[in-house]
């Protein structure tokens, strides 16, 4: 039903003759733009930092710590890591930074994540920028056409993210060594890695795809009590998916930055015992 008699512009999108005849772009009086602007700034900062670190190809290993951006290291040009995540699968022909090989998997998982879609759709594409604020696009096709239809592969990136999280868990276990690879030691970096892996697992398991895998396609929860209990646990994590998405994003960047500081000689890793 029209709310006025003003002529509607023929620009397409939400401003057509079939929509409410409101000439104002929106009726919100609050600072609605702060949320999408902050989201865009946060994601852009991570993209800039991670791109720099991925192409740096240096200062990513300081025994016993390896940057999560470079783990596992799948090229011959990786720094030697004793008992570390080395797997020379790409041989000597790979001349670029080894981080580029592995980062596609956690990046693909986050890029297609349901929360991150909402975040960068609003922050960068303004689709829509905020509730009750019209998007500037003339036509909306959702995720039915290329390239956004590729968002449907999120469930497959989830399986890859599980593998990556498992490898980062192995790296965290190795962090209980000292620089001479002796076990039974713990440094400040160990705590950084512990916090990071907890947040990585919490974010990964809070994924909507995980919730569907655990409890999906069941007609009667009463006949599957174990899966029902697991579905409840994942559901509680899923309710905090946004928080876990941001905290794990910050923690993985901080873990990499900590390794960079130690590897570049800015300071020595403080030992707790």
C-alpha positions as CSV (number, residue, x, y, z in Angstrom):
1,X,0.0,0.0,0.0
2,X,1.4,3.4,-0.9
3,X,2.0,5.9,1.9
4,X,1.8,9.0,-0.2
5,X,1.0,10.4,-3.6
6,X,4.5,11.7,-4.5
7,X,5.8,10.4,-7.9
8,X,8.3,7.6,-7.5
9,X,11.6,7.7,-9.3
10,X,12.2,5.1,-11.9
11,X,15.6,4.2,-10.8
12,X,14.8,0.6,-10.0
13,X,15.5,-1.4,-6.8
14,X,13.3,-0.4,-3.9
15,X,12.4,3.0,-5.5
16,X,9.9,1.8,-8.1
17,X,6.2,2.4,-8.6
18,X,5.3,-0.8,-6.9
19,X,6.9,0.2,-3.6
20,X,5.8,2.7,-0.9
21,X,5.9,6.3,-2.2
22,X,8.5,7.7,0.2
23,X,10.9,10.1,-1.4
24,X,13.4,10.1,1.5
25,X,16.1,7.4,1.2
26,X,15.2,6.3,4.8
27,X,13.5,7.6,7.9
28,X,16.2,6.7,10.5
29,X,17.6,9.5,12.6
30,X,20.3,7.5,14.4
31,X,23.8,7.0,13.3
32,X,23.0,3.8,11.4
33,X,26.2,4.1,9.3
34,X,28.5,3.5,12.2
35,X,28.0,-0.3,12.3
36,X,28.7,-1.0,8.6
37,X,31.5,1.5,8.7
38,X,33.1,-0.2,11.7
39,X,32.6,-3.6,10.1
40,X,34.2,-2.5,6.9
41,X,37.2,-0.9,8.7
42,X,37.8,-4.1,10.8
43,X,37.6,-6.5,7.9
44,X,39.8,-4.2,5.7
45,X,42.4,-3.9,8.4
46,X,42.6,-7.7,8.6
47,X,42.8,-8.1,4.8
48,X,45.6,-5.6,4.6
49,X,47.6,-7.2,7.5
50,X,47.1,-10.8,6.3
51,X,48.0,-9.9,2.7
52,X,51.2,-8.3,3.9
53,X,52.1,-11.3,6.1
54,X,51.1,-13.8,3.4
55,X,53.4,-12.3,0.8
56,X,56.2,-11.4,3.2
57,X,57.5,-15.0,3.2
58,X,59.7,-14.2,6.2
59,X,59.6,-14.2,10.0
60,X,57.0,-16.8,10.4
61,X,58.9,-19.4,12.4
62,X,60.6,-19.0,15.8
63,X,61.1,-22.3,17.5
64,X,58.9,-23.7,18.7
65,X,56.2,-21.3,17.2
66,X,55.0,-21.3,13.7
67,X,52.6,-18.6,12.4
68,X,49.0,-20.0,11.8
69,X,49.2,-18.2,8.4
70,X,52.0,-20.6,7.3
71,X,50.8,-23.8,8.8
72,X,51.0,-26.4,7.4
73,X,53.9,-25.4,5.2
74,X,53.5,-27.3,1.9
75,X,56.4,-26.1,-0.2
76,X,60.1,-26.8,-0.4
77,X,61.0,-23.2,0.3
78,X,59.6,-23.4,3.9
79,X,61.8,-22.8,6.8
80,X,62.9,-26.1,8.4
81,X,60.7,-26.9,11.5
82,X,61.8,-29.8,13.7
83,X,58.7,-32.0,14.0
84,X,56.7,-29.1,12.7
85,X,54.0,-29.0,10.1
86,X,56.3,-29.5,7.1
87,X,54.9,-31.4,4.1
88,X,56.8,-30.8,0.9
89,X,53.9,-31.6,-1.4
90,X,54.5,-28.8,-3.9
91,X,58.3,-29.3,-4.4
92,X,60.7,-26.7,-5.5
93,X,58.6,-25.3,-8.4
94,X,56.6,-23.2,-6.0
95,X,58.5,-19.9,-5.8
96,X,55.9,-17.8,-4.0
97,X,55.2,-17.6,-0.3
98,X,54.0,-20.9,1.1
99,X,51.3,-19.1,3.0
100,X,49.4,-18.6,-0.2
101,X,48.9,-22.3,-0.6
102,X,47.2,-23.0,2.7
103,X,45.4,-19.7,3.4
104,X,42.8,-20.4,0.7
105,X,41.1,-22.9,3.0
106,X,40.6,-20.8,6.2
107,X,40.0,-17.8,4.0
108,X,37.4,-19.6,1.9
109,X,35.7,-20.8,5.1
110,X,35.4,-17.3,6.5
111,X,34.6,-15.7,3.2
112,X,31.6,-18.0,2.7
113,X,30.6,-18.0,6.4
114,X,27.0,-16.9,7.0
115,X,28.0,-14.2,9.4
116,X,30.8,-12.8,7.3
117,X,28.5,-12.7,4.3
118,X,26.2,-10.4,6.3
119,X,29.2,-8.4,7.5
120,X,30.8,-7.6,4.2
121,X,27.5,-7.4,2.2
122,X,26.6,-4.5,4.5
123,X,30.0,-3.1,5.0
124,X,31.3,-3.1,1.5
125,X,28.4,-3.7,-0.9
126,X,25.7,-1.9,1.0
127,X,23.3,-4.8,0.4
128,X,21.6,-3.5,2.5
129,X,23.7,-1.1,4.5
130,X,21.3,-1.3,7.5
131,X,17.8,-2.2,8.5
132,X,15.2,0.2,7.0
133,X,17.9,1.8,4.8
134,X,17.4,1.2,1.1
135,X,20.3,-0.4,-0.8
136,X,21.6,1.5,-3.8
137,X,21.4,-1.4,-6.3
138,X,18.8,-1.3,-9.0
139,X,18.4,-5.1,-9.0
140,X,18.8,-7.8,-6.3
141,X,19.5,-11.3,-7.3
142,X,20.7,-12.6,-4.0
143,X,23.1,-15.6,-4.2
144,X,21.5,-17.1,-7.3
145,X,24.0,-15.9,-9.8
146,X,27.8,-15.9,-10.3
147,X,29.9,-15.1,-8.3
148,X,27.7,-15.2,-5.2
149,X,26.3,-18.6,-6.0
150,X,29.7,-19.9,-5.0
151,X,28.7,-19.2,-1.4
152,X,27.0,-22.5,-1.5
153,X,30.4,-24.3,-1.2
154,X,30.6,-23.1,2.4
155,X,29.8,-26.6,3.8
156,X,32.8,-28.0,1.9
157,X,35.2,-25.4,3.2
158,X,33.9,-26.4,6.7
159,X,35.5,-29.8,6.3
160,X,38.8,-28.1,5.2
161,X,38.5,-25.8,8.2
162,X,38.3,-28.8,10.5
163,X,41.6,-30.2,9.1
164,X,43.3,-26.8,9.5
165,X,42.1,-26.5,13.1
166,X,43.5,-29.9,13.8
167,X,46.9,-28.9,12.4
168,X,46.8,-25.7,14.5
169,X,46.1,-27.8,17.5
170,X,49.2,-29.8,16.7
171,X,51.2,-26.6,16.5
172,X,49.8,-25.6,19.9
173,X,51.0,-28.9,21.4
174,X,54.5,-28.3,19.9
175,X,54.4,-24.8,21.6
176,X,55.0,-26.6,24.9
177,X,58.7,-27.0,23.9
178,X,61.5,-24.5,24.3
179,X,63.7,-23.1,21.5
180,X,65.9,-26.2,21.8
181,X,62.9,-28.4,21.2
182,X,62.9,-29.7,24.8
183,X,59.5,-30.6,26.2
184,X,57.9,-29.5,29.4
185,X,58.3,-25.8,28.8
186,X,55.8,-22.9,28.4
187,X,56.3,-19.4,27.2
188,X,54.1,-16.4,26.6
189,X,53.7,-17.6,23.1
190,X,52.2,-20.9,24.4
191,X,49.4,-18.9,26.0
192,X,48.8,-16.9,22.9
193,X,48.5,-20.2,20.9
194,X,46.2,-21.7,23.5
195,X,43.8,-18.8,23.4
196,X,43.9,-18.8,19.6
197,X,43.2,-22.5,19.2
198,X,40.3,-22.4,21.7
199,X,38.7,-19.5,19.7
200,X,39.4,-21.2,16.4
201,X,37.7,-24.3,17.5
202,X,34.8,-22.4,19.0
203,X,34.3,-20.4,15.9
204,X,34.6,-23.5,13.6
205,X,32.1,-25.6,15.7
206,X,29.7,-22.7,15.9
207,X,29.3,-22.7,12.2
208,X,25.8,-23.2,10.8
209,X,27.1,-26.1,8.6
210,X,28.4,-27.9,11.7
211,X,25.0,-27.5,13.4
212,X,23.3,-29.0,10.3
213,X,25.8,-31.9,10.1
214,X,25.3,-32.7,13.8
215,X,21.5,-32.5,13.9
216,X,20.3,-32.2,10.4
217,X,18.0,-34.7,8.5
218,X,16.7,-36.1,11.8
219,X,12.9,-36.6,12.1
220,X,12.9,-37.6,15.7
221,X,15.5,-36.3,18.2
222,X,14.3,-38.7,20.8
223,X,15.7,-41.6,18.7
224,X,19.1,-39.9,18.5
225,X,19.9,-38.6,22.1
226,X,23.7,-38.3,21.4
227,X,23.2,-36.2,18.3
228,X,20.5,-34.2,20.0
229,X,22.8,-33.4,22.9
230,X,25.6,-32.4,20.5
231,X,23.1,-30.3,18.4
232,X,22.2,-28.4,21.6
233,X,25.9,-27.7,22.4
234,X,26.6,-26.5,18.9
235,X,23.4,-24.4,19.0
236,X,24.7,-22.6,22.1
237,X,27.9,-21.8,20.3
238,X,26.0,-20.8,17.2
239,X,24.1,-18.2,19.2
240,X,27.5,-16.5,19.7
241,X,28.7,-17.0,16.1
242,X,29.3,-13.3,15.5
243,X,31.3,-12.8,18.6
244,X,33.4,-15.9,17.9
245,X,33.9,-14.8,14.3
246,X,35.5,-11.5,15.4
247,X,37.5,-12.8,18.4
248,X,39.0,-15.7,16.4
249,X,39.8,-13.3,13.6
250,X,41.7,-11.1,16.0
251,X,43.3,-14.0,17.8
252,X,44.7,-15.6,14.7
253,X,46.2,-12.2,13.6
254,X,47.7,-11.7,17.0
255,X,49.2,-15.2,17.0
256,X,50.9,-14.5,13.7
257,X,52.0,-11.0,14.9
258,X,53.5,-12.5,18.0
259,X,55.5,-15.0,16.0
260,X,56.6,-12.2,13.7
261,X,57.9,-10.1,16.7
262,X,59.8,-13.1,18.1
263,X,61.2,-14.3,14.7
264,X,62.3,-10.8,13.7
265,X,64.2,-10.3,17.0
266,X,62.0,-7.6,18.5
267,X,62.0,-9.5,21.8
268,X,62.6,-12.9,23.2
269,X,59.7,-15.1,24.1
270,X,59.3,-14.8,27.9
271,X,59.4,-18.2,29.6
272,X,56.9,-19.0,32.3
273,X,58.6,-22.3,33.2
